[in-house]
Amino acid sequence: MIKNKSLILHPPDCHELPDAKALQHALHQLRFIDAPLDKEANSYLAGDDFLQLIIFLGCSPSVELAPTEEDKPFCYIRFLQPENGPLLITSKHTNNPRCSSCRKEISSKTDVVAQWQKEKDVQLSCPECGFTGKAQDLNWRHSAGVASFFIEVNNVFPNEAVPSDELMSALRKMTGSEWDYFYYHD
């Protein structure tokens, strides 16, 4: 489902389901996305203002924004809506989650994923402070996320780029809620 390396944006409420078509239209107006890619459903080329809305870190990053004749990887945007409701996305580089209250590691990611697969609304307890919450309430430190809707920015390594305040503000205005992000890398 998720590509090799990606920056993934999502609403923090795992049950929130924005109107995908309206969101795509608004992100096109913002010039974050451009023309649809023929080969993949719900995928778009990066728009003219993509590099102002996704901030690449480092001295002089080399970012491909369109397909090349050499078939090099390039950044493109894909909208994902899991069919069976909220999805917990982790990768082999996901950090163990921390308690949102005391910031101690609450459990191993493997244990949380196993419990999630048995019951999506499982309540997890912090052994340090007693905080109780669901997987989406934990602090995954931008290495995993739980949602019913995702915006995947393909071909971005972890910590290579961050969404700009302008993009996060625009998403908040478009949907009426805050957004978060994480990195996927396998």
VMD Tcl script that builds the backbone (N, CA, C; Angstrom):
set m [mol new atoms 558]
animate dup $m
set s [atomselect $m all]
$s set {name element resname resid chain x y z} {
  {N N MET 1 A 0.824 -1.203 0.000}
  {CA C MET 1 A 0.000 0.000 0.000}
  {C C MET 1 A 0.863 1.261 0.000}
  {N N ILE 2 A 1.775 1.372 0.967}
  {CA C ILE 2 A 2.647 2.541 1.042}
  {C C ILE 2 A 3.941 2.219 0.302}
  {N N LYS 3 A 4.500 3.213 -0.330}
  {CA C LYS 3 A 5.720 3.034 -1.117}
  {C C LYS 3 A 6.945 2.944 -0.209}
  {N N ASN 4 A 8.083 2.727 -0.815}
  {CA C ASN 4 A 9.350 2.506 -0.143}
  {C C ASN 4 A 9.711 3.581 0.881}
  {N N LYS 5 A 9.634 4.828 0.492}
  {CA C LYS 5 A 9.958 5.933 1.410}
  {C C LYS 5 A 8.997 7.074 1.149}
  {N N SER 6 A 8.388 7.555 2.234}
  {CA C SER 6 A 7.350 8.571 2.065}
  {C C SER 6 A 7.227 9.453 3.291}
  {N N LEU 7 A 6.789 10.675 3.055}
  {CA C LEU 7 A 6.309 11.582 4.085}
  {C C LEU 7 A 4.795 11.497 4.006}
  {N N ILE 8 A 4.144 11.202 5.122}
  {CA C ILE 8 A 2.702 10.967 5.095}
  {C C ILE 8 A 1.998 11.944 6.030}
  {N N LEU 9 A 1.027 12.672 5.485}
  {CA C LEU 9 A 0.216 13.628 6.239}
  {C C LEU 9 A -1.126 12.984 6.553}
  {N N HIS 10 A -1.682 13.309 7.725}
  {CA C HIS 10 A -2.974 12.737 8.101}
  {C C HIS 10 A -3.626 13.570 9.197}
  {N N PRO 11 A -4.961 13.517 9.276}
  {CA C PRO 11 A -5.631 14.152 10.407}
  {C C PRO 11 A -5.394 13.309 11.652}
  {N N PRO 12 A -5.192 13.918 12.819}
  {CA C PRO 12 A -4.922 13.131 14.029}
  {C C PRO 12 A -6.129 12.344 14.539}
  {N N ASP 13 A -7.325 12.762 14.198}
  {CA C ASP 13 A -8.516 11.990 14.555}
  {C C ASP 13 A -8.612 10.846 13.555}
  {N N CYS 14 A -8.392 9.635 14.036}
  {CA C CYS 14 A -8.291 8.495 13.113}
  {C C CYS 14 A -9.595 8.170 12.403}
  {N N HIS 15 A -10.692 8.756 12.839}
  {CA C HIS 15 A -11.977 8.500 12.184}
  {C C HIS 15 A -12.378 9.619 11.221}
  {N N GLU 16 A -11.596 10.703 11.201}
  {CA C GLU 16 A -11.913 11.815 10.305}
  {C C GLU 16 A -11.695 11.394 8.860}
  {N N LEU 17 A -12.671 11.700 8.046}
  {CA C LEU 17 A -12.618 11.339 6.634}
  {C C LEU 17 A -12.961 12.567 5.803}
  {N N PRO 18 A -11.942 13.347 5.416}
  {CA C PRO 18 A -12.226 14.543 4.619}
  {C C PRO 18 A -12.777 14.180 3.244}
  {N N ASP 19 A -13.453 15.123 2.646}
  {CA C ASP 19 A -13.947 14.955 1.276}
  {C C ASP 19 A -12.732 14.975 0.349}
  {N N ALA 20 A -12.365 13.808 -0.166}
  {CA C ALA 20 A -11.132 13.665 -0.955}
  {C C ALA 20 A -11.137 14.557 -2.192}
  {N N LYS 21 A -12.245 14.607 -2.906}
  {CA C LYS 21 A -12.302 15.408 -4.137}
  {C C LYS 21 A -12.157 16.900 -3.830}
  {N N ALA 22 A -12.826 17.362 -2.778}
  {CA C ALA 22 A -12.719 18.772 -2.402}
  {C C ALA 22 A -11.299 19.102 -1.942}
  {N N LEU 23 A -10.699 18.188 -1.202}
  {CA C LEU 23 A -9.330 18.387 -0.725}
  {C C LEU 23 A -8.348 18.405 -1.903}
  {N N GLN 24 A -8.524 17.494 -2.851}
  {CA C GLN 24 A -7.662 17.474 -4.039}
  {C C GLN 24 A -7.803 18.772 -4.825}
  {N N HIS 25 A -9.036 19.247 -4.963}
  {CA C HIS 25 A -9.265 20.506 -5.680}
  {C C HIS 25 A -8.567 21.661 -4.952}
  {N N ALA 26 A -8.718 21.726 -3.641}
  {CA C ALA 26 A -8.099 22.812 -2.868}
  {C C ALA 26 A -6.575 22.741 -2.936}
  {N N LEU 27 A -6.010 21.536 -2.880}
  {CA C LEU 27 A -4.555 21.391 -2.956}
  {C C LEU 27 A -4.038 21.707 -4.364}
  {N N HIS 28 A -4.889 21.507 -5.359}
  {CA C HIS 28 A -4.529 21.925 -6.725}
  {C C HIS 28 A -4.515 23.457 -6.800}
  {N N GLN 29 A -5.507 24.094 -6.197}
  {CA C GLN 29 A -5.561 25.567 -6.176}
  {C C GLN 29 A -4.361 26.142 -5.418}
  {N N LEU 30 A -3.911 25.433 -4.386}
  {CA C LEU 30 A -2.749 25.848 -3.599}
  {C C LEU 30 A -1.447 25.608 -4.362}
  {N N ARG 31 A -1.540 24.873 -5.466}
  {CA C ARG 31 A -0.411 24.507 -6.319}
  {C C ARG 31 A 0.528 23.514 -5.634}
  {N N PHE 32 A -0.054 22.699 -4.732}
  {CA C PHE 32 A 0.686 21.611 -4.107}
  {C C PHE 32 A 0.702 20.395 -5.037}
  {N N ILE 33 A -0.426 20.142 -5.694}
  {CA C ILE 33 A -0.505 19.064 -6.672}
  {C C ILE 33 A -0.793 19.648 -8.041}
  {N N ASP 34 A -0.467 18.847 -9.068}
  {CA C ASP 34 A -0.707 19.274 -10.443}
  {C C ASP 34 A -1.525 18.193 -11.146}
  {N N ALA 35 A -1.139 17.817 -12.313}
  {CA C ALA 35 A -1.898 16.862 -13.133}
  {C C ALA 35 A -1.877 15.458 -12.527}
  {N N PRO 36 A -2.953 14.712 -12.741}
  {CA C PRO 36 A -2.971 13.315 -12.271}
  {C C PRO 36 A -1.935 12.473 -13.022}
  {N N LEU 37 A -1.407 11.491 -12.322}
  {CA C LEU 37 A -0.528 10.510 -12.968}
  {C C LEU 37 A -1.406 9.436 -13.576}
  {N N ASP 38 A -1.128 9.054 -14.781}
  {CA C ASP 38 A -1.948 8.051 -15.458}
  {C C ASP 38 A -1.815 6.670 -14.850}
  {N N LYS 39 A -0.610 6.329 -14.412}
  {CA C LYS 39 A -0.349 4.953 -14.014}
  {C C LYS 39 A -0.921 4.556 -12.654}
  {N N GLU 40 A -1.287 5.490 -11.827}
  {CA C GLU 40 A -1.713 5.152 -10.480}
  {C C GLU 40 A -2.920 5.996 -10.052}
  {N N ALA 41 A -3.933 5.339 -9.525}
  {CA C ALA 41 A -5.149 6.039 -9.103}
  {C C ALA 41 A -4.856 6.975 -7.930}
  {N N ASN 42 A -5.528 8.097 -7.919}
  {CA C ASN 42 A -5.416 9.101 -6.853}
  {C C ASN 42 A -3.999 9.612 -6.656}
  {N N SER 43 A -3.189 9.623 -7.719}
  {CA C SER 43 A -1.814 10.103 -7.659}
  {C C SER 43 A -1.653 11.314 -8.567}
  {N N TYR 44 A -0.833 12.260 -8.094}
  {CA C TYR 44 A -0.674 13.528 -8.804}
  {C C TYR 44 A 0.787 13.942 -8.862}
  {N N LEU 45 A 1.150 14.614 -9.937}
  {CA C LEU 45 A 2.459 15.240 -10.020}
  {C C LEU 45 A 2.526 16.368 -8.996}
  {N N ALA 46 A 3.727 16.700 -8.588}
  {CA C ALA 46 A 3.920 17.826 -7.683}
  {C C ALA 46 A 3.571 19.115 -8.403}
  {N N GLY 47 A 2.904 20.012 -7.693}
  {CA C GLY 47 A 2.514 21.297 -8.265}
  {C C GLY 47 A 3.655 22.306 -8.256}
  {N N ASP 48 A 3.394 23.461 -8.846}
  {CA C ASP 48 A 4.417 24.503 -8.989}
  {C C ASP 48 A 4.956 25.012 -7.657}
  {N N ASP 49 A 4.152 24.969 -6.582}
  {CA C ASP 49 A 4.598 25.464 -5.277}
  {C C ASP 49 A 4.963 24.341 -4.311}
  {N N PHE 50 A 5.120 23.127 -4.833}
  {CA C PHE 50 A 5.449 21.973 -4.005}
  {C C PHE 50 A 6.680 22.230 -3.127}
  {N N LEU 51 A 7.739 22.775 -3.713}
  {CA C LEU 51 A 8.987 22.987 -2.968}
  {C C LEU 51 A 8.895 24.113 -1.941}
  {N N GLN 52 A 7.833 24.913 -1.994}
  {CA C GLN 52 A 7.602 25.898 -0.937}
  {C C GLN 52 A 6.711 25.308 0.164}
  {N N LEU 53 A 5.966 24.270 -0.175}
  {CA C LEU 53 A 5.022 23.669 0.777}
  {C C LEU 53 A 5.596 22.438 1.476}
  {N N ILE 54 A 6.558 21.790 0.858}
  {CA C ILE 54 A 7.332 20.721 1.486}
  {C C ILE 54 A 8.767 21.236 1.529}
  {N N ILE 55 A 9.286 21.401 2.719}
  {CA C ILE 55 A 10.602 22.002 2.904}
  {C C ILE 55 A 11.656 20.897 3.007}
  {N N PHE 56 A 12.516 20.829 1.997}
  {CA C PHE 56 A 13.607 19.866 2.012}
  {C C PHE 56 A 14.765 20.458 2.799}
  {N N LEU 57 A 15.330 19.643 3.679}
  {CA C LEU 57 A 16.391 20.088 4.570}
  {C C LEU 57 A 17.744 19.727 3.974}
  {N N GLY 58 A 18.769 20.400 4.422}
  {CA C GLY 58 A 20.112 20.099 3.935}
  {C C GLY 58 A 20.623 21.196 3.030}
  {N N CYS 59 A 21.853 21.039 2.609}
  {CA C CYS 59 A 22.536 22.085 1.841}
  {C C CYS 59 A 21.925 22.317 0.467}
  {N N SER 60 A 21.920 21.286 -0.349}
  {CA C SER 60 A 21.386 21.450 -1.703}
  {C C SER 60 A 20.757 20.137 -2.156}
  {N N PRO 61 A 19.542 19.901 -1.704}
  {CA C PRO 61 A 18.908 18.630 -2.071}
  {C C PRO 61 A 18.599 18.571 -3.569}
  {N N SER 62 A 18.709 17.380 -4.100}
  {CA C SER 62 A 18.358 17.144 -5.491}
  {C C SER 62 A 17.020 16.408 -5.492}
  {N N VAL 63 A 15.995 17.081 -5.945}
  {CA C VAL 63 A 14.639 16.546 -5.874}
  {C C VAL 63 A 14.057 16.447 -7.278}
  {N N GLU 64 A 13.746 15.238 -7.697}
  {CA C GLU 64 A 13.077 15.032 -8.982}
  {C C GLU 64 A 11.572 15.211 -8.768}
  {N N LEU 65 A 10.945 16.026 -9.606}
  {CA C LEU 65 A 9.513 16.295 -9.442}
  {C C LEU 65 A 8.663 15.754 -10.590}
  {N N ALA 66 A 9.294 15.074 -11.521}
  {CA C ALA 66 A 8.556 14.519 -12.657}
  {C C ALA 66 A 9.278 13.271 -13.149}
  {N N PRO 67 A 8.552 12.415 -13.862}
  {CA C PRO 67 A 9.198 11.225 -14.420}
  {C C PRO 67 A 10.314 11.618 -15.387}
  {N N THR 68 A 11.354 10.802 -15.407}
  {CA C THR 68 A 12.479 11.048 -16.303}
  {C C THR 68 A 12.620 9.886 -17.282}
  {N N GLU 69 A 13.368 10.109 -18.339}
  {CA C GLU 69 A 13.617 9.027 -19.300}
  {C C GLU 69 A 14.414 7.899 -18.667}
  {N N GLU 70 A 15.243 8.229 -17.674}
  {CA C GLU 70 A 16.046 7.215 -16.986}
  {C C GLU 70 A 15.226 6.459 -15.952}
  {N N ASP 71 A 13.954 6.813 -15.796}
  {CA C ASP 71 A 13.045 6.178 -14.847}
  {C C ASP 71 A 13.537 6.301 -13.397}
  {N N LYS 72 A 14.095 7.466 -13.069}
  {CA C LYS 72 A 14.543 7.745 -11.695}
  {C C LYS 72 A 13.324 7.941 -10.793}
  {N N PRO 73 A 13.465 7.622 -9.499}
  {CA C PRO 73 A 12.374 7.923 -8.563}
  {C C PRO 73 A 12.117 9.431 -8.526}
  {N N PHE 74 A 10.864 9.806 -8.381}
  {CA C PHE 74 A 10.506 11.223 -8.302}
  {C C PHE 74 A 9.410 11.412 -7.271}
  {N N CYS 75 A 9.297 12.634 -6.766}
  {CA C CYS 75 A 8.268 12.960 -5.780}
  {C C CYS 75 A 6.920 13.109 -6.479}
  {N N TYR 76 A 5.929 12.448 -5.939}
  {CA C TYR 76 A 4.557 12.648 -6.376}
  {C C TYR 76 A 3.654 12.437 -5.167}
  {N N ILE 77 A 2.420 12.853 -5.293}
  {CA C ILE 77 A 1.485 12.843 -4.168}
  {C C ILE 77 A 0.381 11.845 -4.453}
  {N N ARG 78 A 0.052 11.062 -3.434}
  {CA C ARG 78 A -1.008 10.060 -3.571}
  {C C ARG 78 A -1.949 10.182 -2.382}
  {N N PHE 79 A -3.242 10.083 -2.648}
  {CA C PHE 79 A -4.272 10.139 -1.618}
  {C C PHE 79 A -4.739 8.713 -1.319}
  {N N LEU 80 A -4.719 8.342 -0.042}
  {CA C LEU 80 A -5.067 6.986 0.369}
  {C C LEU 80 A -6.209 7.011 1.364}
  {N N GLN 81 A -7.181 6.155 1.123}
  {CA C GLN 81 A -8.309 6.004 2.040}
  {C C GLN 81 A -8.529 4.505 2.249}
  {N N PRO 82 A -8.068 3.954 3.385}
  {CA C PRO 82 A -8.246 2.523 3.632}
  {C C PRO 82 A -9.722 2.133 3.585}
  {N N GLU 83 A -9.994 0.980 3.000}
  {CA C GLU 83 A -11.378 0.524 2.836}
  {C C GLU 83 A -12.054 0.154 4.148}
  {N N ASN 84 A -11.284 -0.340 5.103}
  {CA C ASN 84 A -11.879 -0.851 6.340}
  {C C ASN 84 A -11.685 0.084 7.522}
  {N N GLY 85 A -11.737 1.373 7.294}
  {CA C GLY 85 A -11.614 2.325 8.393}
  {C C GLY 85 A -10.167 2.592 8.771}
  {N N PRO 86 A -9.947 3.048 10.000}
  {CA C PRO 86 A -8.607 3.475 10.401}
  {C C PRO 86 A -7.550 2.389 10.193}
  {N N LEU 87 A -6.361 2.859 9.838}
  {CA C LEU 87 A -5.232 1.974 9.594}
  {C C LEU 87 A -4.040 2.502 10.392}
  {N N LEU 88 A -3.349 1.608 11.073}
  {CA C LEU 88 A -2.096 1.926 11.758}
  {C C LEU 88 A -0.974 1.589 10.789}
  {N N ILE 89 A -0.215 2.605 10.390}
  {CA C ILE 89 A 0.888 2.392 9.453}
  {C C ILE 89 A 2.204 2.526 10.212}
  {N N THR 90 A 2.977 1.461 10.191}
  {CA C THR 90 A 4.317 1.450 10.765}
  {C C THR 90 A 5.268 0.905 9.709}
  {N N SER 91 A 6.546 1.068 9.955}
  {CA C SER 91 A 7.560 0.484 9.079}
  {C C SER 91 A 8.634 -0.131 9.952}
  {N N LYS 92 A 9.624 -0.721 9.337}
  {CA C LYS 92 A 10.681 -1.334 10.143}
  {C C LYS 92 A 11.493 -0.284 10.893}
  {N N HIS 93 A 11.356 0.985 10.534}
  {CA C HIS 93 A 12.072 2.067 11.220}
  {C C HIS 93 A 11.199 2.820 12.224}
  {N N THR 94 A 10.019 2.313 12.516}
  {CA C THR 94 A 9.128 2.972 13.468}
  {C C THR 94 A 9.714 2.896 14.877}
  {N N ASN 95 A 9.660 4.021 15.576}
  {CA C ASN 95 A 10.101 4.078 16.973}
  {C C ASN 95 A 9.078 3.406 17.875}
  {N N ASN 96 A 9.528 2.925 19.023}
  {CA C ASN 96 A 8.570 2.482 20.034}
  {C C ASN 96 A 7.784 3.702 20.480}
  {N N PRO 97 A 6.470 3.565 20.635}
  {CA C PRO 97 A 5.669 4.739 21.004}
  {C C PRO 97 A 5.913 5.160 22.455}
  {N N ARG 98 A 5.744 6.443 22.682}
  {CA C ARG 98 A 5.884 7.011 24.032}
  {C C ARG 98 A 4.511 7.420 24.549}
  {N N CYS 99 A 4.411 7.434 25.848}
  {CA C CYS 99 A 3.197 7.900 26.513}
  {C C CYS 99 A 3.009 9.385 26.197}
  {N N SER 100 A 1.803 9.773 25.876}
  {CA C SER 100 A 1.514 11.184 25.581}
  {C C SER 100 A 1.547 12.037 26.828}
  {N N SER 101 A 1.456 11.413 27.995}
  {CA C SER 101 A 1.429 12.148 29.246}
  {C C SER 101 A 2.830 12.305 29.856}
  {N N CYS 102 A 3.523 11.172 30.135}
  {CA C CYS 102 A 4.816 11.249 30.817}
  {C C CYS 102 A 6.012 11.081 29.892}
  {N N ARG 103 A 5.779 10.735 28.631}
  {CA C ARG 103 A 6.791 10.606 27.588}
  {C C ARG 103 A 7.686 9.378 27.731}
  {N N LYS 104 A 7.371 8.454 28.618}
  {CA C LYS 104 A 8.118 7.198 28.733}
  {C C LYS 104 A 7.635 6.238 27.650}
  {N N GLU 105 A 8.530 5.336 27.215}
  {CA C GLU 105 A 8.094 4.317 26.260}
  {C C GLU 105 A 6.998 3.492 26.902}
  {N N ILE 106 A 5.894 3.359 26.157}
  {CA C ILE 106 A 4.740 2.671 26.713}
  {C C ILE 106 A 4.783 1.174 26.426}
  {N N SER 107 A 5.358 0.812 25.303}
  {CA C SER 107 A 5.401 -0.583 24.884}
  {C C SER 107 A 6.242 -0.650 23.624}
  {N N SER 108 A 6.557 -1.853 23.193}
  {CA C SER 108 A 7.280 -1.972 21.926}
  {C C SER 108 A 6.286 -1.780 20.784}
  {N N LYS 109 A 6.779 -1.305 19.665}
  {CA C LYS 109 A 5.887 -1.117 18.511}
  {C C LYS 109 A 5.283 -2.444 18.096}
  {N N THR 110 A 6.043 -3.524 18.228}
  {CA C THR 110 A 5.553 -4.850 17.852}
  {C C THR 110 A 4.343 -5.235 18.692}
  {N N ASP 111 A 4.396 -4.961 20.001}
  {CA C ASP 111 A 3.266 -5.273 20.887}
  {C C ASP 111 A 2.044 -4.432 20.539}
  {N N VAL 112 A 2.256 -3.145 20.280}
  {CA C VAL 112 A 1.141 -2.256 19.944}
  {C C VAL 112 A 0.489 -2.690 18.635}
  {N N VAL 113 A 1.314 -3.011 17.632}
  {CA C VAL 113 A 0.776 -3.444 16.338}
  {C C VAL 113 A -0.005 -4.747 16.510}
  {N N ALA 114 A 0.519 -5.684 17.275}
  {CA C ALA 114 A -0.174 -6.966 17.496}
  {C C ALA 114 A -1.514 -6.744 18.192}
  {N N GLN 115 A -1.541 -5.880 19.201}
  {CA C GLN 115 A -2.804 -5.578 19.894}
  {C C GLN 115 A -3.777 -4.864 18.958}
  {N N TRP 116 A -3.267 -3.942 18.143}
  {CA C TRP 116 A -4.097 -3.203 17.180}
  {C C TRP 116 A -4.745 -4.159 16.189}
  {N N GLN 117 A -3.982 -5.138 15.719}
  {CA C GLN 117 A -4.507 -6.080 14.736}
  {C C GLN 117 A -5.628 -6.940 15.320}
  {N N LYS 118 A -5.586 -7.175 16.624}
  {CA C LYS 118 A -6.660 -7.932 17.282}
  {C C LYS 118 A -7.895 -7.068 17.497}
  {N N GLU 119 A -7.669 -5.829 17.910}
  {CA C GLU 119 A -8.778 -4.923 18.236}
  {C C GLU 119 A -8.322 -3.483 18.019}
  {N N LYS 120 A -8.912 -2.809 17.023}
  {CA C LYS 120 A -8.481 -1.453 16.668}
  {C C LYS 120 A -8.688 -0.433 17.789}
  {N N ASP 121 A -9.665 -0.648 18.629}
  {CA C ASP 121 A -9.931 0.311 19.711}
  {C C ASP 121 A -9.326 -0.123 21.035}
  {N N VAL 122 A -8.307 -0.986 20.994}
  {CA C VAL 122 A -7.688 -1.477 22.218}
  {C C VAL 122 A -7.138 -0.303 23.030}
  {N N GLN 123 A -7.343 -0.373 24.339}
  {CA C GLN 123 A -6.824 0.641 25.252}
  {C C GLN 123 A -5.452 0.193 25.744}
  {N N LEU 124 A -4.468 1.058 25.609}
  {CA C LEU 124 A -3.106 0.771 26.044}
  {C C LEU 124 A -2.812 1.592 27.290}
  {N N SER 125 A -2.123 1.008 28.243}
  {CA C SER 125 A -1.832 1.695 29.504}
  {C C SER 125 A -0.340 1.908 29.672}
  {N N CYS 126 A 0.013 3.079 30.174}
  {CA C CYS 126 A 1.400 3.397 30.465}
  {C C CYS 126 A 1.762 2.790 31.817}
  {N N PRO 127 A 2.815 1.992 31.876}
  {CA C PRO 127 A 3.212 1.401 33.153}
  {C C PRO 127 A 3.791 2.428 34.140}
  {N N GLU 128 A 4.208 3.590 33.642}
  {CA C GLU 128 A 4.809 4.615 34.503}
  {C C GLU 128 A 3.774 5.503 35.186}
  {N N CYS 129 A 2.839 6.061 34.391}
  {CA C CYS 129 A 1.920 7.068 34.952}
  {C C CYS 129 A 0.462 6.636 34.945}
  {N N GLY 130 A 0.156 5.514 34.304}
  {CA C GLY 130 A -1.217 5.028 34.281}
  {C C GLY 130 A -2.070 5.601 33.163}
  {N N PHE 131 A -1.504 6.479 32.315}
  {CA C PHE 131 A -2.243 7.032 31.172}
  {C C PHE 131 A -2.826 5.878 30.359}
  {N N THR 132 A -4.062 6.037 29.924}
  {CA C THR 132 A -4.707 5.036 29.084}
  {C C THR 132 A -5.143 5.706 27.792}
  {N N GLY 133 A -4.816 5.077 26.679}
  {CA C GLY 133 A -5.207 5.627 25.394}
  {C C GLY 133 A -5.108 4.583 24.305}
  {N N LYS 134 A -5.540 4.978 23.134}
  {CA C LYS 134 A -5.489 4.106 21.963}
  {C C LYS 134 A -4.194 4.371 21.195}
  {N N ALA 135 A -3.935 3.563 20.191}
  {CA C ALA 135 A -2.694 3.703 19.404}
  {C C ALA 135 A -2.537 5.115 18.848}
  {N N GLN 136 A -3.626 5.740 18.424}
  {CA C GLN 136 A -3.540 7.081 17.862}
  {C C GLN 136 A -3.254 8.149 18.917}
  {N N ASP 137 A -3.405 7.797 20.204}
  {CA C ASP 137 A -3.130 8.745 21.277}
  {C C ASP 137 A -1.667 8.745 21.706}
  {N N LEU 138 A -0.897 7.789 21.223}
  {CA C LEU 138 A 0.500 7.663 21.623}
  {C C LEU 138 A 1.383 8.598 20.806}
  {N N ASN 139 A 2.551 8.894 21.339}
  {CA C ASN 139 A 3.523 9.729 20.636}
  {C C ASN 139 A 4.460 8.807 19.865}
  {N N TRP 140 A 4.242 8.716 18.562}
  {CA C TRP 140 A 5.052 7.849 17.698}
  {C C TRP 140 A 6.292 8.569 17.187}
  {N N ARG 141 A 6.472 9.822 17.555}
  {CA C ARG 141 A 7.643 10.619 17.184}
  {C C ARG 141 A 7.852 10.665 15.668}
  {N N HIS 142 A 6.751 10.913 14.966}
  {CA C HIS 142 A 6.756 11.058 13.502}
  {C C HIS 142 A 7.273 9.814 12.767}
  {N N SER 143 A 7.043 8.629 13.366}
  {CA C SER 143 A 7.496 7.398 12.712}
  {C C SER 143 A 6.363 6.414 12.446}
  {N N ALA 144 A 5.131 6.797 12.761}
  {CA C ALA 144 A 3.950 5.966 12.495}
  {C C ALA 144 A 2.720 6.851 12.635}
  {N N GLY 145 A 1.595 6.352 12.140}
  {CA C GLY 145 A 0.356 7.110 12.255}
  {C C GLY 145 A -0.862 6.227 12.110}
  {N N VAL 146 A -1.965 6.708 12.667}
  {CA C VAL 146 A -3.251 6.022 12.592}
  {C C VAL 146 A -4.243 6.996 11.988}
  {N N ALA 147 A -4.905 6.591 10.901}
  {CA C ALA 147 A -5.886 7.481 10.270}
  {C C ALA 147 A -6.776 6.693 9.314}
  {N N SER 148 A -7.811 7.376 8.843}
  {CA C SER 148 A -8.703 6.835 7.815}
  {C C SER 148 A -8.446 7.500 6.472}
  {N N PHE 149 A -7.521 8.479 6.469}
  {CA C PHE 149 A -7.196 9.211 5.248}
  {C C PHE 149 A -5.748 9.680 5.347}
  {N N PHE 150 A -4.996 9.480 4.271}
  {CA C PHE 150 A -3.581 9.853 4.247}
  {C C PHE 150 A -3.255 10.580 2.941}
  {N N ILE 151 A -2.327 11.523 3.036}
  {CA C ILE 151 A -1.729 12.136 1.853}
  {C C ILE 151 A -0.271 11.708 1.873}
  {N N GLU 152 A 0.103 10.886 0.896}
  {CA C GLU 152 A 1.450 10.342 0.834}
  {C C GLU 152 A 2.288 11.132 -0.170}
  {N N VAL 153 A 3.411 11.650 0.291}
  {CA C VAL 153 A 4.379 12.314 -0.577}
  {C C VAL 153 A 5.500 11.301 -0.802}
  {N N ASN 154 A 5.514 10.714 -1.977}
  {CA C ASN 154 A 6.436 9.628 -2.283}
  {C C ASN 154 A 7.854 10.105 -2.529}
  {N N ASN 155 A 8.785 9.192 -2.242}
  {CA C ASN 155 A 10.213 9.391 -2.463}
  {C C ASN 155 A 10.800 10.507 -1.610}
  {N N VAL 156 A 10.428 10.473 -0.330}
  {CA C VAL 156 A 10.998 11.372 0.673}
  {C C VAL 156 A 11.539 10.491 1.791}
  {N N PHE 157 A 12.839 10.607 2.069}
  {CA C PHE 157 A 13.442 9.851 3.159}
  {C C PHE 157 A 13.038 10.451 4.505}
  {N N PRO 158 A 13.061 9.653 5.575}
  {CA C PRO 158 A 12.762 10.192 6.903}
  {C C PRO 158 A 13.663 11.376 7.235}
  {N N ASN 159 A 13.040 12.414 7.736}
  {CA C ASN 159 A 13.715 13.641 8.176}
  {C C ASN 159 A 14.411 14.395 7.046}
  {N N GLU 160 A 14.139 14.041 5.806}
  {CA C GLU 160 A 14.711 14.752 4.660}
  {C C GLU 160 A 13.912 16.022 4.357}
  {N N ALA 161 A 12.630 16.003 4.708}
  {CA C ALA 161 A 11.749 17.133 4.414}
  {C C ALA 161 A 10.639 17.185 5.459}
  {N N VAL 162 A 10.066 18.358 5.620}
  {CA C VAL 162 A 8.934 18.548 6.536}
  {C C VAL 162 A 7.869 19.363 5.823}
  {N N PRO 163 A 6.602 19.171 6.215}
  {CA C PRO 163 A 5.561 20.027 5.640}
  {C C PRO 163 A 5.710 21.446 6.206}
  {N N SER 164 A 5.528 22.428 5.361}
  {CA C SER 164 A 5.641 23.818 5.805}
  {C C SER 164 A 4.445 24.191 6.680}
  {N N ASP 165 A 4.626 25.240 7.460}
  {CA C ASP 165 A 3.513 25.773 8.257}
  {C C ASP 165 A 2.365 26.184 7.340}
  {N N GLU 166 A 2.702 26.715 6.169}
  {CA C GLU 166 A 1.678 27.145 5.214}
  {C C GLU 166 A 0.815 25.965 4.764}
  {N N LEU 167 A 1.450 24.833 4.456}
  {CA C LEU 167 A 0.692 23.652 4.042}
  {C C LEU 167 A -0.171 23.126 5.190}
  {N N MET 168 A 0.399 23.038 6.391}
  {CA C MET 168 A -0.361 22.521 7.529}
  {C C MET 168 A -1.534 23.446 7.868}
  {N N SER 169 A -1.315 24.743 7.755}
  {CA C SER 169 A -2.381 25.718 7.983}
  {C C SER 169 A -3.476 25.576 6.921}
  {N N ALA 170 A -3.068 25.387 5.674}
  {CA C ALA 170 A -4.049 25.227 4.592}
  {C C ALA 170 A -4.880 23.962 4.807}
  {N N LEU 171 A -4.240 22.861 5.191}
  {CA C LEU 171 A -4.985 21.625 5.469}
  {C C LEU 171 A -5.973 21.838 6.612}
  {N N ARG 172 A -5.538 22.560 7.643}
  {CA C ARG 172 A -6.421 22.856 8.785}
  {C C ARG 172 A -7.631 23.675 8.319}
  {N N LYS 173 A -7.405 24.668 7.480}
  {CA C LYS 173 A -8.510 25.495 6.983}
  {C C LYS 173 A -9.442 24.691 6.085}
  {N N MET 174 A -8.876 23.794 5.275}
  {CA C MET 174 A -9.685 22.999 4.343}
  {C C MET 174 A -10.574 21.983 5.064}
  {N N THR 175 A -10.076 21.445 6.175}
  {CA C THR 175 A -10.799 20.352 6.845}
  {C C THR 175 A -11.376 20.726 8.199}
  {N N GLY 176 A -10.938 21.840 8.754}
  {CA C GLY 176 A -11.430 22.244 10.063}
  {C C GLY 176 A -10.754 21.524 11.220}
  {N N SER 177 A -9.640 20.835 10.958}
  {CA C SER 177 A -8.918 20.161 12.040}
  {C C SER 177 A -7.421 20.204 11.796}
  {N N GLU 178 A -6.678 20.009 12.862}
  {CA C GLU 178 A -5.217 19.965 12.768}
  {C C GLU 178 A -4.786 18.739 11.976}
  {N N TRP 179 A -3.574 18.762 11.455}
  {CA C TRP 179 A -2.999 17.619 10.740}
  {C C TRP 179 A -1.653 17.294 11.361}
  {N N ASP 180 A -1.216 16.077 11.142}
  {CA C ASP 180 A 0.082 15.621 11.627}
  {C C ASP 180 A 0.793 14.925 10.471}
  {N N TYR 181 A 2.006 14.482 10.706}
  {CA C TYR 181 A 2.755 13.791 9.664}
  {C C TYR 181 A 3.679 12.758 10.293}
  {N N PHE 182 A 4.103 11.819 9.458}
  {CA C PHE 182 A 5.123 10.850 9.870}
  {C C PHE 182 A 5.855 10.375 8.630}
  {N N TYR 183 A 6.939 9.655 8.889}
  {CA C TYR 183 A 7.761 9.126 7.805}
  {C C TYR 183 A 7.619 7.605 7.744}
  {N N TYR 184 A 7.564 7.107 6.531}
  {CA C TYR 184 A 7.539 5.673 6.297}
  {C C TYR 184 A 8.776 5.316 5.493}
  {N N HIS 185 A 9.502 4.298 5.952}
  {CA C HIS 185 A 10.703 3.887 5.217}
  {C C HIS 185 A 10.945 2.412 5.462}
  {N N ASP 186 A 10.910 1.636 4.412}
  {CA C ASP 186 A 11.219 0.202 4.516}
  {C C ASP 186 A 12.320 -0.167 3.552}
}
mol reanalyze $m
mol bondsrecalc $m
mol representation Tube
mol addrep $m
